[in-house]
């Protein structure tokens, strides 16, 4: 295990270095910069523009900015956000934490929906229930999550108007959040997370359910499953211990993408729901050409992807003893 982790660490160094070069220079190639709107403002003098350019380091060539950024990043400094005039990490960290709350709850719903339905579809192949579920899944696969969320908002508004129930439909907390007890704060945040997390899980689970069903059907037709049943193994053991454990290997291999996905937020659902996650901040940063905020967040995501891939290999070895990580 230790040699594997050491080897992965040294393999990650050129990967991260190349990724940082691509991230920085691709963002730098975009037309304009943070001061482009200011240059179009006749009320800002050339002297003020020069001072701003020097203070943000925009007067230097791109490669000089890159090496300066890399030197600071190795010291834990991801640069200065142009919009907030603050270091990048303190600016994005609260948004990352908010997104992690939403994504983790989404993952709980996601696997709680996808795994049982996928296994049911394989065990009860071509039954009425399997066909009905397939119709719903194909329907959901064609729906963008943010559009489905707008439909959900409409129906919840109708329910609120008809019943008077206080169902939260935006943000992360209520107006009286600061006056609540510790448990009250927890419950208030959870109430705001339930709807977007559930909608995301339902739309995302449609694809994974089909994958699990196909993998389960493939493994269930294997000779060793028929042999296990012939030896008297119970149906439950044959399905969950033998079939499901071998069918989830491709899914375990994809767990490495969960770490960067957790901090990357829930996409446009955060925008539709007015949730204070990382996605709205990144969209604003792209619009404002906030170079260091975008680059800093992307580098953090790349580091987590490298770590997640190493964890996936370790988990594969745990699930399948034939795989060695040494």
C-alpha positions in Angstrom: 0.0 0.0 0.0 2.7 2.5 1.0 4.7 2.0 -2.3 1.5 2.4 -4.2 0.7 5.8 -2.5 4.3 7.0 -2.9 4.2 6.1 -6.6 0.9 7.8 -7.1 2.3 10.9 -5.4 5.2 11.3 -7.7 3.0 10.5 -10.7 0.6 13.3 -9.7 3.4 16.0 -9.7 3.7 16.2 -13.6 0.0 15.8 -13.9 -0.8 18.7 -11.7 2.0 20.8 -13.3 0.6 20.3 -16.8 -2.9 20.8 -15.6 -1.9 24.2 -14.0 -0.3 25.3 -17.2 -3.4 24.4 -19.3 -5.8 26.0 -16.7 -3.9 29.2 -16.4 -3.1 29.9 -20.1 -6.5 28.7 -21.4 -8.2 31.2 -19.1 -5.7 33.9 -20.0 -6.4 33.4 -23.7 -10.0 34.5 -23.3 -10.5 38.0 -24.8 -10.4 40.9 -22.4 -9.6 40.8 -18.7 -11.0 42.1 -15.4 -10.3 45.7 -16.3 -12.0 45.6 -19.8 -15.4 47.1 -18.5 -13.4 49.8 -16.7 -11.6 50.7 -19.9 -15.0 51.3 -21.6 -16.0 53.7 -18.8 -15.1 57.3 -19.8 -15.2 58.3 -16.1 -12.0 56.3 -15.3 -8.8 57.9 -16.3 -5.8 56.2 -17.9 -3.8 56.8 -14.8 -6.3 55.0 -12.7 -6.4 52.1 -15.2 -2.6 51.8 -15.0 -2.7 51.8 -11.2 -5.3 49.1 -11.2 -3.4 47.1 -13.7 -0.2 47.2 -11.6 -2.0 46.4 -8.4 -3.6 43.3 -9.9 -0.5 42.2 -11.8 -2.1 42.6 -15.2 0.7 44.7 -16.6 3.0 41.6 -16.7 3.2 39.0 -19.5 1.1 35.9 -19.0 4.0 33.6 -18.4 5.4 35.9 -15.7 1.9 36.0 -14.0 1.9 32.2 -14.2 5.2 31.7 -12.5 4.3 34.3 -9.8 1.0 32.4 -9.3 2.7 29.0 -9.1 5.3 30.3 -6.5 2.5 31.6 -4.3 0.3 28.5 -4.8 3.1 26.3 -3.5 2.9 28.4 -0.4 -0.8 27.9 -0.1 -1.7 31.2 -1.7 -4.0 30.8 -4.7 -3.9 34.4 -5.7 -6.0 37.5 -5.2 -9.6 37.6 -6.4 -10.1 40.6 -8.7 -13.8 41.0 -7.7 -13.4 40.7 -4.0 -9.8 42.0 -3.6 -9.2 39.2 -1.1 -7.3 35.9 -1.3 -9.0 33.3 -3.3 -9.2 30.5 -0.7 -11.1 32.5 2.0 -13.5 33.7 -0.7 -14.4 30.4 -2.3 -14.2 28.2 0.9 -17.7 29.1 2.3 -19.3 28.5 -1.1 -17.5 25.2 -1.4 -18.8 24.1 2.1 -22.4 25.1 1.1 -22.1 23.1 -2.1 -20.7 20.1 -0.3 -23.8 20.0 2.0 -26.1 19.9 -1.0 -24.0 17.4 -3.0 -23.6 15.0 -0.1 -27.3 14.9 0.6 -27.9 14.5 -3.1 -25.5 11.5 -3.2 -27.4 9.8 -0.3 -30.7 10.2 -2.3 -28.9 9.3 -5.5 -27.6 5.9 -4.4 -30.7 5.1 -2.3 -32.8 5.5 -5.5 -30.5 4.1 -8.2 -29.3 0.9 -6.5 -32.6 -0.7 -5.4 -34.4 0.3 -8.7 -31.4 -1.0 -10.8 -31.3 -4.3 -8.9 -35.1 -4.7 -9.1 -35.0 -4.1 -12.9 -32.5 -6.9 -13.3 -34.2 -9.4 -11.0 -37.7 -8.6 -12.4 -36.6 -8.2 -16.0 -39.4 -7.4 -18.5 -42.0 -7.4 -15.7 -44.7 -4.8 -15.7 -42.9 -2.9 -12.9 -39.6 -3.0 -14.8 -41.2 -1.7 -18.0 -43.0 1.1 -16.1 -39.8 2.1 -14.4 -38.0 2.1 -17.8 -40.6 4.5 -19.2 -40.1 6.9 -16.3 -36.3 6.7 -16.5 -36.2 7.4 -20.3 -38.5 10.4 -19.7 -36.2 11.7 -16.9 -33.1 11.2 -19.0 -34.4 13.7 -21.6 -35.1 16.3 -18.9 -32.5 18.8 -17.8 -32.4 19.0 -14.0 -32.9 22.7 -13.9 -36.0 22.5 -16.1 -37.5 19.7 -14.0 -36.7 21.9 -11.0 -38.8 24.8 -12.4 -41.7 22.4 -12.8 -41.3 21.3 -9.2 -41.2 24.9 -8.0 -44.5 25.5 -9.9 -46.2 22.6 -8.2 -44.8 23.5 -4.8 -46.1 27.0 -5.1 -49.5 25.6 -5.9 -49.3 23.4 -2.8 -48.2 26.4 -0.6 -51.1 28.6 -1.9 -53.6 25.8 -1.3 -52.5 24.6 2.1 -50.4 27.4 3.5 -47.5 25.1 4.3 -44.1 26.8 4.7 -42.1 24.9 2.1 -38.8 26.6 1.4 -38.1 27.4 -2.2 -34.9 29.3 -2.3 -31.6 30.0 -0.5 -30.1 28.0 2.2 -31.6 29.4 5.4 -34.7 31.3 6.6 -34.8 34.9 7.6 -34.9 34.0 11.4 -31.9 31.6 11.1 -29.8 33.5 13.6 -32.5 33.3 16.3 -32.9 29.5 16.1 -31.3 26.9 18.4 -28.5 24.6 17.2 -30.9 21.9 16.3 -33.3 24.5 14.8 -30.5 25.8 12.5 -29.6 22.2 11.4 -33.3 21.5 10.6 -33.7 24.8 8.8 -30.7 24.1 6.5 -31.9 20.5 5.9 -35.4 21.8 4.9 -33.8 24.0 2.3 -31.6 21.2 1.0 -34.2 18.5 0.7 -36.0 19.7 -2.5 -33.0 20.5 -4.7 -31.1 17.4 -3.5 -34.0 15.2 -4.2 -34.7 16.6 -7.7 -31.0 16.3 -8.6 -30.9 12.7 -7.3 -34.0 11.7 -9.3 -32.7 13.1 -12.6 -29.1 11.8 -12.1 -30.3 8.3 -10.8 -32.0 7.7 -14.1 -28.7 7.1 -15.9 -27.1 5.0 -13.1 -30.1 2.9 -12.7 -29.8 1.8 -16.3 -26.1 1.0 -15.8 -26.7 -1.1 -12.7 -29.5 -3.0 -14.4 -27.3 -3.8 -17.4 -24.3 -4.9 -15.2 -26.5 -7.0 -13.0 -28.1 -8.8 -16.0 -24.6 -9.5 -17.4 -23.3 -11.0 -14.1 -26.5 -12.9 -13.3 -26.0 -14.9 -16.5 -22.5 -16.0 -15.5 -21.7 -19.6 -14.8 -20.6 -19.1 -11.2 -23.9 -17.5 -10.3 -25.8 -20.6 -11.8 -23.3 -22.8 -9.9 -24.0 -20.9 -6.6 -27.7 -21.3 -7.0 -27.3 -25.0 -7.9 -25.4 -25.5 -4.6 -28.4 -24.1 -2.6 -27.3 -20.5 -2.1 -30.3 -18.4 -1.2 -31.7 -16.0 -3.8 -30.9 -13.0 -1.6 -27.3 -14.1 -1.2 -26.9 -14.8 -4.9 -28.2 -11.4 -5.8 -26.5 -9.1 -3.2 -23.4 -11.0 -2.2 -22.3 -12.5 -5.5 -24.1 -10.6 -8.3 -24.2 -7.1 -7.0 -20.7 -7.1 -5.5 -19.2 -8.0 -9.0 -21.6 -5.7 -10.9 -20.6 -2.6 -9.0 -16.9 -2.7 -10.0 -17.3 -0.2 -12.8 -19.3 2.1 -10.4 -16.6 1.9 -7.7 -14.0 2.8 -10.4 -15.9 6.0 -11.0 -16.0 7.0 -7.3 -12.8 9.1 -7.9 -14.9 11.7 -9.6 -17.0 12.2 -6.5 -14.5 14.3 -4.6 -14.2 17.1 -7.2 -17.9 16.8 -7.9 -18.6 17.4 -4.2 -16.9 20.8 -4.2 -18.0 21.7 -7.8 -21.6 22.2 -6.7 -24.9 21.0 -8.1 -24.7 23.0 -11.3 -27.5 25.2 -12.5 -29.9 23.9 -9.9 -28.0 26.2 -7.5 -28.7 29.0 -9.8 -32.4 28.2 -10.2 -32.8 27.7 -6.5 -30.8 30.8 -5.6 -28.6 28.5 -3.4 -25.3 30.1 -2.2 -23.1 27.4 -3.7 -20.0 27.5 -5.8 -21.7 27.5 -9.3 -23.2 31.0 -9.1 -19.9 32.4 -7.9 -18.0 30.7 -10.7 -20.4 32.0 -13.3 -19.9 35.5 -12.0 -16.1 35.0 -12.0 -16.2 33.9 -15.6 -18.2 37.0 -16.6 -15.9 39.2 -14.7 -12.7 37.4 -16.0 -11.6 36.8 -12.4 -8.5 34.8 -13.4 -7.2 33.7 -10.1 -10.5 32.7 -8.6 -11.3 30.5 -11.6 -7.8 29.0 -11.8 -7.6 28.5 -8.0 -10.8 26.6 -7.9 -9.9 24.5 -10.9 -6.6 23.5 -9.4 -8.3 22.4 -6.2 -10.7 20.3 -8.3 -7.8 18.7 -10.1 -6.0 17.8 -6.9 -9.1 16.2 -5.5 -9.5 14.3 -8.8 -6.0 12.8 -8.4 -6.7 11.9 -4.8 -10.1 10.4 -5.8 -8.6 8.2 -8.5 -6.2 6.8 -5.9 -9.0 6.1 -3.5 -11.0 4.4 -6.3 -8.1 2.0 -6.9 -7.9 1.2 -3.2 -11.7 0.6 -3.0 -11.5 -1.7 -6.1 -8.9 -3.8 -4.3 -11.3 -4.0 -1.3 -14.3 -5.0 -3.4 -12.4 -7.4 -5.7 -9.5 -9.3 -3.9 -8.1 -10.2 -7.4 -7.0 -6.6 -7.8 -3.7 -5.6 -6.1 -2.6 -2.0 -5.5 1.0 -2.9 -4.6 
